[in-house]
Amino acid sequence: MCGFIGVYQRNPAVIDDHSLLNALSSISHRGPDERNVWHDPAGRAALGHVRLSIIGLNNGSQPIVAEQGDLALVVNGEFYDHERLRRELEAEGCVFKTASDSEIALHLYRRSGVAGLKQLRGEFAIVLFDRRRRLMMAVRDRMGIKPLFYAQHGGAWYFASEIKALLAAGIPAEWDEDAYASRAFYLRDHTLFKGVRSVQPGCWVMVDNGGLHNGRYWDMEFARQDSVYPADEKGMIEAVRAAVEESVRLRLRADVPMGVYLSGGIDSSAMLGMATHLSSQPLNAFNLSFTDMDDYDENRFARLAAEHNGARFHTVAVSQDNLADFFEQALWHNETPFFNAHGVAKYILSQQVREAGMKVVLTGEGADEVFAGYPHFRRDMLLYNSEQQDPEVVNKLRQRIQESEQGYVQPDMPQDIHWMIQQLRHGVSWLDNQAGWFKALESLYRADFHDRFQGVDPYRQFFDRLDHRNLEGRDPVHKSMYLWAKSYLPNFVLTTLGDRMEMANSIEGRVPLLDHHVVELACRLPVWMKVRGSTEKYVFREAMRPYLPDALYKRKKHYFRAPPATLQQKGRLYQLVQDVLRGGELDALPFFEPAKVRSLLEKLPRLSAQEQGLLDPMLMELTSLCLLQRRFAMGSSGASAHWNSRVAA
């Protein structure tokens, strides 16, 4: 994994090396092993790259420039099965300059244009400059595992692996107030930084003399409700096992030491089991242990999986004080708010893994998205999509749901949620839940901010921009999964719990369960193979059973969460929240009325433990926004110059 900056300008001119080096310095954590810059001789473009060497250690420098000098490329990520493609391309006469897997993208583009990049398999972000056609193109992997941002400023287009690199190159650091009000930084391709957008998963963005163009090369396509499925359930389970095994095997290829993140759930435990089976040797397994509250600590389950596989087990103990110490630094890497400190915990875990000598880790991220592992998908299945289910079991579970409906759709929900339900002809549990939470957050808005953005209808904006062809005729659960994959998966899960916290410590995370071959197979399976009664991820659970201790095979979904700061009011994390929200940063924040927030802080100690826990996500987000404003000098005059001087220092 690596980091990069790309600059394109229609009118040839000298591109300042100082701004490029500033950008690369800001993301040096993504590539501590090497740094290089390339300039187009005609002055139209420049590419900069920082490298974390994983494959082709001594012969994989970037930017990669074609022998003919007409193409230049930077890549962040890994291409799997690249050896086969390399042999195929060499047989056609392609001459490779490096041993890096990244170079195949350059030759595939030369041979087949954008269509050639569809052959790439892995997690990646690419920026390619075509001198002959005078264009720059950015491509993001199918699921959005690797980040990729762009912005226009001063007559030039900028592309980068992280937003901070764009700011260091000269993009002003200003709040995008509309993106916050419409939650577009979670629901769509906006960010909290004005003018900065993300390339969407499975998409490309191109700039040339005609301006900006974009397109999609891949999307999730769930089976239609009227599809005829194979009757052989055992065959479906075996197909999932074979697809996951191939994905894991491909990701075991590295020229550096590799470990496994082990949470204690079935996903990461299965990855450890399968990787151990395929490599035939003990692996290093790393687990986060929350020492403050047993209810949040999964260490005993992770230890069980490690012992089952003979792994070398490493416990990384994390307290509320540790979370407070690293909160602001982790947030700087994240570039979006935390609503729980679990992202900070992941940052600490990655730090310890790097200190243990690892550069690459396998993770279990993605199973919940691909195989319907979240409780909200199970709720949708029971309420809206109960095909192939035992009616007696379904009725009992529905009754249980109705007895504990906290957080789900209420009569006073936003109108655009009711509108979406009408369009879909069923509810979506995760949207109901999120809308209720955002409604509570809006009660703290400044009056002027509330009035300016009243009626913005964030969920309608989100829905209107989707490809509805992939929703028509699909099961309700599959529609819910598609909506999640288009929003929170790339914009939250794979950011806060994936790339950012890992690469902050120069760790490459590999996610076998988001391999597009695995995803495409899972999409073709019937919904009742994913959720069965009260069992989520049914087909995945059965496929992974040979690799799991029995106690983990039977274990229900347990969310990875750090203990709420509000429940430990003597801890330093709680004190951090209090100090920040009583300080001047809140007064300068454009979104919230300080008096309302501080009134809430005054009431907090008198609330019940349940009420305090429910408020914790809101306070985490408010604290995050204040600290983001501080670290990036958001919205202040001369913000860009201030940022550049800090990077240079």
Salt bridges, closest charged atoms under 4 A:
ASP17 OD1 - HIS39 NE2 2.65
ASP33 OD2 - LYS359 NZ 2.77
GLU34 OE1 - ARG51 NH1 3.66
ASP40 OD1 - ARG131 NE 2.79
ASP70 OD1 - ARG110 NH2 2.71
ASP70 OD2 - ARG132 NH2 3.68
GLU78 OE2 - ARG510 NH2 3.67
ASP81 OD2 - ARG84 NE 2.75
GLU83 OE2 - HIS82 NE2 3.50
GLU83 OE2 - ARG253 NE 3.27
GLU88 OE1 - ARG84 NH1 3.80
GLU88 OE2 - ARG111 NH1 2.98
GLU90 OE2 - ARG86 NE 3.57
GLU92 OE2 - ARG111 NH1 2.86
GLU103 OE2 - HIS107 NE2 3.12
GLU123 OE1 - ARG251 NH2 3.57
ASP130 OD2 - ARG133 NH1 2.80
GLU162 OE2 - HIS29 NE2 3.15
GLU162 OE2 - ARG30 NH1 2.81
GLU162 OE1 - LYS164 NZ 2.73
ASP176 OD2 - HIS190 ND1 3.89
GLU177 OE1 - ARG452 NH1 2.81
ASP189 OD1 - HIS190 NE2 3.98
ASP189 OD1 - ARG197 NH2 3.29
ASP208 OD1 - HIS213 NE2 2.87
ASP219 OD1 - LYS486 NZ 2.64
ASP226 OD1 - ARG224 NE 3.89
GLU233 OE1 - ARG532 NH1 3.24
GLU246 OE1 - ARG121 NH2 3.14
ASP255 OD1 - ARG253 NH1 2.69
ASP267 OD1 - LYS537 NZ 2.82
GLU298 OE1 - ARG555 NH1 2.69
ASP321 OD2 - ARG572 NH1 3.52
ASP325 OD1 - ARG572 NH2 2.69
GLU328 OE1 - ARG630 NH1 3.26
GLU328 OE2 - ARG631 NE 3.94
GLU335 OE2 - LYS164 NZ 2.74
GLU335 OE1 - ARG500 NH1 3.02
GLU365 OE1 - LYS346 NZ 3.81
ASP368 OD1 - LYS537 NZ 2.85
ASP368 OD2 - LYS557 NZ 2.59
GLU392 OE2 - LYS396 NZ 3.70
GLU405 OE2 - ARG379 NH2 2.48
ASP451 OD1 - HIS450 ND1 3.61
ASP464 OD2 - ARG460 NE 3.92
ASP467 OD2 - ARG469 NH2 2.77
ASP475 OD2 - HIS478 ND1 3.71
ASP499 OD2 - ARG30 NH1 2.92
ASP499 OD1 - LYS146 NZ 2.39
GLU502 OE2 - LYS346 NZ 3.25
GLU508 OE2 - ARG510 NE 2.50
ASP515 OD2 - ARG121 NE 2.83
ASP515 OD2 - ARG251 NH1 3.00
GLU536 OE1 - ARG378 NH1 2.88
GLU536 OE2 - ARG541 NH2 3.00
GLU536 OE1 - LYS556 NZ 3.30
ASP550 OD2 - LYS554 NZ 3.04
ASP587 OD1 - ARG598 NH1 3.09
GLU602 OE2 - ARG582 NH1 3.19
GLU621 OE2 - ARG183 NH2 3.07
